[in-house]
Amino acid sequence: MGNPQESLHAFIRNLECASDDAKERAEAPISFGFKTTISTKRYDQGFGKIEVGGKIRPYVLAPVTYAVPDLGLQAAVYPDGAQEERKLREPLTLFTACLSGNEIEVDTSRVPTEPSFSNSFWDDWRSLGAGDVYTLDIYPSAIKALREHGPAALDKKIVAVDLFGGDGEFAKRIASCFALAGQKYEVHVIDRNKKSLDTASNRSATTDHGKFVVHRPVDIIETDDIFPNINSRPDVVTAMGGLCQYIITRDEAFHVASMVYEGMRNGGIFIATGYTEMRLNAQDFREIGFRVEQMSIPKNTVPLKNPYQMYVLRK
Ligand SMILES: C[S@@+](CC[C@H](N)C(=O)[O-])C[C@H]1O[C@@H](n2cnc3c(N)ncnc32)[C@H](O)[C@@H]1O
């Protein structure tokens, strides 16, 4: 890991070299974009020098061009300055990689909602391309977050619920994580797609340490009982690719996240991420009552490599 202070100074030097014209453009909202917020509270001294549009700001607010995500963060700050883009990309990449997951947020909550995929779409979604991102990046990052933020209570059983849990691939990893730690557990899989749930039942991860329970199909958006037939309040709730674009609208996501909050144990954690853009932002989760412990995977935010968002929320 590099030195965040040095990386920030390199970023500032490049920003200061940019033309005044370009600085003004940095202030202009891009109508089809979403914004990325970097909190530089930790580096206040260095940051005091940053002037964007004539103002010294406590945050860098950079709209990201949604339509051309591979151009990345700084391309959107200077939408037509290819030269400046190259100058800024490297220091900003280094800098964001030094941040913690609660210092940078890519806010996609206002991206227009696309129609949701049908139930049958999910029969065989892994073969369509995003499956590898789940197994190679999303699951390892979420299990790391579970280890860092999750409960450790070897003397009691931990109840975990994987919402939008599909074929149980991730829930199985939660069960293994607990079993390896010698933790007693109950892991529940909740989803609407029967074919995926049948696969989940066949790969049951019941061990000496705990139970793996696959529920009958439930529409999580429609139901009033988000934790059906689960006898105690969950300590851990996860949603991998659940509160996301193509699955749920913003209002529905707010409703589901509120039900999660109401139903889970005080002090428990909720981890929400996915391949497509999240429908809620940190402020929404705070409004519901959660404490936000992580918002993103910093190294993924500049290249906008999925997943760039990972919310770790505590009740
Ligand atoms: C991107 S997949 C993720 C699956 C799983 N979390 C994983 O990591 O393998 C989205 C899942 O959400 C489920 N889903 C979509 N809409 C749903 C709804 N309204 N109620 C319940 N499940 C839903 C789909 O059936 C699918 O399994």
Ligand as a Chemical Component Dictionary entry (heavy atoms), coordinates in Angstrom:
data_LIG
# 
_chem_comp.id                   LIG 
_chem_comp.type                 NON-POLYMER 
_chem_comp.pdbx_formal_charge   0 
_chem_comp.three_letter_code    LIG 
# 
loop_
_chem_comp_atom.comp_id 
_chem_comp_atom.atom_id 
_chem_comp_atom.alt_atom_id 
_chem_comp_atom.type_symbol 
_chem_comp_atom.charge 
_chem_comp_atom.model_Cartn_x 
_chem_comp_atom.model_Cartn_y 
_chem_comp_atom.model_Cartn_z 
_chem_comp_atom.pdbx_ordinal 
LIG C1  C1  C 0  -27.583 -11.437 -9.373 1  
LIG S1  S1  S 1  -28.484 -12.808 -8.795 2  
LIG C2  C2  C 0  -27.592 -13.098 -7.317 3  
LIG C3  C3  C 0  -27.802 -14.442 -6.718 4  
LIG C4  C4  C 0  -27.005 -14.742 -5.493 5  
LIG N1  N1  N 0  -27.052 -13.671 -4.511 6  
LIG C5  C5  C 0  -25.583 -15.096 -5.822 7  
LIG O1  O1  O 0  -24.673 -14.406 -5.404 8  
LIG O2  O2  O -1 -25.369 -16.082 -6.497 9  
LIG C6  C6  C 0  -30.001 -12.086 -8.257 10 
LIG C7  C7  C 0  -30.920 -13.035 -7.543 11 
LIG O3  O3  O 0  -32.042 -12.271 -7.077 12 
LIG C8  C8  C 0  -33.193 -13.080 -7.211 13 
LIG N2  N2  N 0  -34.366 -12.209 -7.255 14 
LIG C9  C9  C 0  -34.634 -11.229 -8.146 15 
LIG N3  N3  N 0  -35.783 -10.610 -7.833 16 
LIG C10 C10 C 0  -36.256 -11.213 -6.712 17 
LIG C11 C11 C 0  -37.406 -11.015 -5.905 18 
LIG N4  N4  N 0  -38.310 -10.074 -6.182 19 
LIG N5  N5  N 0  -37.589 -11.811 -4.832 20 
LIG C12 C12 C 0  -36.685 -12.770 -4.544 21 
LIG N6  N6  N 0  -35.575 -13.011 -5.258 22 
LIG C13 C13 C 0  -35.359 -12.226 -6.333 23 
LIG C14 C14 C 0  -32.983 -13.866 -8.475 24 
LIG O4  O4  O 0  -33.776 -15.029 -8.526 25 
LIG C15 C15 C 0  -31.471 -14.167 -8.396 26 
LIG O5  O5  O 0  -31.232 -15.373 -7.745 27 
# 
loop_
_chem_comp_bond.comp_id 
_chem_comp_bond.atom_id_1 
_chem_comp_bond.atom_id_2 
_chem_comp_bond.value_order 
_chem_comp_bond.pdbx_ordinal 
LIG C1  S1  SING 1  
LIG S1  C2  SING 2  
LIG S1  C6  SING 3  
LIG C2  C3  SING 4  
LIG C3  C4  SING 5  
LIG C4  N1  SING 6  
LIG C4  C5  SING 7  
LIG C5  O1  DOUB 8  
LIG C5  O2  SING 9  
LIG C6  C7  SING 10 
LIG C7  O3  SING 11 
LIG C7  C15 SING 12 
LIG O3  C8  SING 13 
LIG C8  N2  SING 14 
LIG C8  C14 SING 15 
LIG N2  C9  SING 16 
LIG N2  C13 SING 17 
LIG C9  N3  DOUB 18 
LIG N3  C10 SING 19 
LIG C10 C11 SING 20 
LIG C10 C13 DOUB 21 
LIG C11 N4  SING 22 
LIG C11 N5  DOUB 23 
LIG N5  C12 SING 24 
LIG C12 N6  DOUB 25 
LIG N6  C13 SING 26 
LIG C14 O4  SING 27 
LIG C14 C15 SING 28 
LIG C15 O5  SING 29 
# 
